[in-house]
Amino acid sequence: MSEIRFNKRRGMSAFDGTNYHNDGRPFCHWTTEVSYLDKKTRTFRYIFSNTLAESGEKAYIGFGVVRFRRDGRAWLPDRGFFISGNQREQYRTHSMVPLHMIPTDPVAIREVFRSQPGLDHA
């Protein structure tokens, strides 16, 4: 779960956040190391480092892309993918669940994420 925001201290747009297991437990936290926002193609590219939630171990780095669509004057996340240097890693898609649509009830949260295309439903 994350938002893309300009971070003045780091001098770049940051897409830091947390990934979750399907049961709602935090899996890992990622931090943007470098990013580029291409305003012409409405594409955000980023390299991230990842820390496992349970062990605190810095696990791997990766690369991701988020594409935006226009909605009036706003840019809304539309599609995305990432791949990382984790063993047995594969190409994965981002779930693009708007933050205002995420419920607070843990059972309902799992259902919102499971209903999004591109997620592992295991």
C-alpha positions as CSV (number, residue, x, y, z in Angstrom):
1,M,0.0,0.0,0.0
2,S,1.5,3.3,-1.0
3,E,1.1,6.7,-2.6
4,I,3.5,8.4,-5.1
5,R,4.5,11.7,-3.5
6,F,7.3,14.2,-4.1
7,N,9.7,14.0,-1.2
8,K,11.5,17.4,-0.8
9,R,14.2,15.9,1.5
10,R,15.2,13.3,-1.0
11,G,14.6,15.6,-4.0
12,M,12.5,13.0,-6.0
13,S,9.1,11.4,-6.3
14,A,8.9,8.5,-3.9
15,F,6.8,5.4,-4.0
16,D,7.5,3.8,-0.6
17,G,5.1,1.4,0.9
18,T,4.2,-2.1,2.2
19,N,3.2,-5.3,0.5
20,Y,0.9,-7.7,2.3
21,H,0.2,-11.4,2.3
22,N,-3.3,-12.4,1.2
23,D,-4.2,-12.8,4.9
24,G,-3.4,-9.2,5.6
25,R,-0.1,-9.6,7.4
26,P,2.7,-7.2,6.2
27,F,5.2,-9.1,3.9
28,C,7.7,-6.4,3.1
29,H,8.4,-2.7,3.1
30,W,9.9,-1.0,0.0
31,T,11.7,2.3,-0.4
32,T,12.3,4.1,-3.6
33,E,16.0,4.6,-4.4
34,V,15.6,6.5,-7.6
35,S,12.6,7.5,-9.8
36,Y,11.7,9.3,-13.0
37,L,8.3,10.7,-13.9
38,D,7.8,11.0,-17.7
39,K,5.1,13.6,-18.0
40,K,4.7,13.1,-21.8
41,T,3.9,9.4,-21.5
42,R,2.4,9.6,-18.0
43,T,4.7,6.9,-16.8
44,F,6.5,6.6,-13.4
45,R,9.6,4.4,-13.3
46,Y,11.4,3.5,-10.1
47,I,14.1,1.4,-8.5
48,F,13.4,0.2,-5.0
49,S,15.0,-1.7,-2.2
50,N,13.0,-4.1,-0.1
51,T,13.1,-5.1,3.6
52,L,11.2,-8.2,4.8
53,A,8.7,-7.3,7.5
54,E,9.2,-10.4,9.7
55,S,13.0,-10.4,9.8
56,G,13.9,-6.8,9.1
57,E,16.4,-8.2,6.6
58,K,17.2,-6.0,3.6
59,A,16.2,-8.6,1.0
60,Y,16.6,-7.3,-2.6
61,I,16.2,-4.5,-5.1
62,G,13.8,-4.2,-8.0
63,F,12.4,-2.1,-10.8
64,G,8.8,-1.0,-11.4
65,V,6.6,1.1,-13.6
66,V,3.2,2.8,-12.9
67,R,1.2,4.2,-15.8
68,F,-1.4,6.9,-15.3
69,R,-4.6,7.9,-17.1
70,R,-6.1,11.4,-17.2
71,D,-9.3,12.2,-15.4
72,G,-9.9,15.8,-16.0
73,R,-6.8,17.6,-14.5
74,A,-5.9,14.6,-12.3
75,W,-3.6,11.7,-13.1
76,L,-4.9,8.5,-11.7
77,P,-2.8,5.2,-11.4
78,D,-4.1,2.9,-14.1
79,R,-1.6,0.0,-14.6
80,G,1.7,-1.1,-13.2
81,F,4.2,-3.9,-12.8
82,F,7.4,-4.6,-10.9
83,I,10.1,-7.2,-10.8
84,S,12.7,-7.7,-8.2
85,G,15.9,-9.6,-7.5
86,N,14.3,-12.1,-5.1
87,Q,15.0,-15.8,-5.8
88,R,12.2,-17.4,-7.9
89,E,10.8,-13.9,-8.5
90,Q,8.5,-13.3,-11.5
91,Y,7.0,-10.4,-13.3
92,R,4.1,-9.1,-11.2
93,T,1.4,-6.4,-11.6
94,H,0.5,-3.7,-9.1
95,S,-3.0,-3.7,-7.7
96,M,-4.4,-0.3,-8.4
97,V,-6.9,0.0,-5.5
98,P,-7.5,3.7,-4.8
99,L,-6.7,4.5,-1.1
100,H,-10.2,6.0,-0.5
101,M,-11.7,2.6,-1.5
102,I,-9.8,0.5,1.0
103,P,-12.1,-0.4,3.9
104,T,-10.9,-0.6,7.5
105,D,-12.3,-4.0,8.3
106,P,-9.6,-6.7,7.9
107,V,-12.0,-9.2,6.1
108,A,-13.2,-6.5,3.7
109,I,-9.6,-5.4,3.0
110,R,-8.7,-8.9,1.9
111,E,-11.7,-9.1,-0.4
112,V,-10.8,-5.7,-2.0
113,F,-7.3,-6.9,-2.8
114,R,-8.3,-10.4,-3.9
115,S,-10.8,-9.0,-6.3
116,Q,-8.2,-6.9,-8.2
117,P,-6.8,-8.2,-11.5
118,G,-3.2,-9.4,-11.4
119,L,-3.1,-10.5,-7.8
120,D,-2.1,-14.0,-6.6
121,H,-5.3,-15.6,-5.3
122,A,-3.5,-18.5,-3.5
